[in-house]
Amino acid sequence: MFNYLKLIALSSLLLVGGCAHNIQMTPSIDNLRNNAVKTKSELNVGYYISAEDMARAVTSPGGGGDKVTYFPYKDTEAALNTVLSQIFQKVYAAPALTDSSFMAQKQIAYVFKPQITTTSSSASAFTWPPTDFTVTLFCSAVDASGQEVWKDQVTGQGHSEFSEFKSDFSLTARRAAEDAFKKLQEKIANSSLVLKK
């Protein structure tokens, strides 16, 4: 009887209410750290996320007509930093995409800039957390002269069922982000930025 009442209470919490619910895309940093690379570069790099992107909120579909709201860049900055730290010697948050004095001071070889787009959906008409989430991550890098020297794109997929996300409403988005950043790490680690002599 107690378990039945708990289920009713949880279902009431998850039932659609025609509003946007806040979730986070932040993936497991430990999982990203455990995603080791074969070759680590001795170069220092930076990454640039504009203040506008950091403050950017995105709203996309959830279940049963509800929506979810999150901050793609703010939620995943630590993931980007971790991925780059797995590959390069030191990683810095750059104040601009091209800041020659900052790059010279920190001996930065490249600055990376992410562009993130997302989609979400749900197979459930009764719960609002999305059961499917997609993160498309386009990333480019410029050198000290501001010239683009690398670019690539990956897509991460996340899926979860009610039995999984009932204790973590952000689970599907987190899984998609983790998948995307693991794929990005592989792309960068196997790029000419790291492998060239």
HELIX and SHEET records of a PDB file:
HELIX    1   1 PHE A    2  LEU A   14  1                                  13    
HELIX    2   2 ILE A   29  ARG A   33  1                                   5    
HELIX    3   3 ALA A   51  MET A   54  1                                   4    
HELIX    4   4 PRO A   72  ILE A   87  1                                  16    
HELIX    5   5 SER A  100  LYS A  106  1                                   7    
HELIX    6   6 PHE A  162  PHE A  165  1                                   4    
HELIX    7   7 LEU A  171  ALA A  189  1                                  19    
HELIX    8   8 SER A  192  LEU A  195  1                                   4    
SHEET    1   A 3 ALA A  20  ASN A  22  0                                        
SHEET    2   A 3 LYS A  67  TYR A  70  1                                        
SHEET    3   A 3 VAL A  58  PRO A  61 -1                                        
SHEET    1   B 5 LYS A  90  ALA A  93  0                                        
SHEET    2   B 5 ASN A  44  TYR A  47  1                                        
SHEET    3   B 5 ILE A 108  SER A 121  1                                        
SHEET    4   B 5 ASP A 132  VAL A 142 -1                                        
SHEET    5   B 5 GLU A 148  HIS A 159 -1                                        
END                                                                             
